């Protein structure tokens, strides 16, 4: 399975919020309404650049990310036997883009309120050209055929 396919099949959860890429999430919409947000994101700090790191390293990076953000809920992404800690974050695209760079993440799940969740890649984050207002790319072709070792 490609990395792209694995990210898309993952179930993202934080408390009562459950999100699948390509689907609307009433629970995410309710969470955003409670926090006065128009968009939310699932972002993690584990396994930078999709390279498997030791659990202790991942936990330290996750703790730094928690400290670095304001409005969030603890969560995870799971697919089969794989699971990775993540945060559901209420923030603007520029904030998320900076955190992706800082924590060297390959992708985030963007959840616009009232719309379907989408997967946004940034691989590598500093090499992407500016695209639209958010500055995210959808580098699906760059990820095709890559191995499924580790996740970002």
Secondary structure, 3 states (H helix, E strand, C coil): CCHHHHHHHCEEEECCEEEECCCCCHHHHHHHHHHCCCEEEEECCCCHHHCCCCHHHHHHHHHHHHHHCCCEEEEEEEECCEEEEEEEECCCHHHHHHHHHHCCCCEEEEEECCCCEEEEECCCHHHCCCCCCCCCECCHHHHCCCCCCCCC
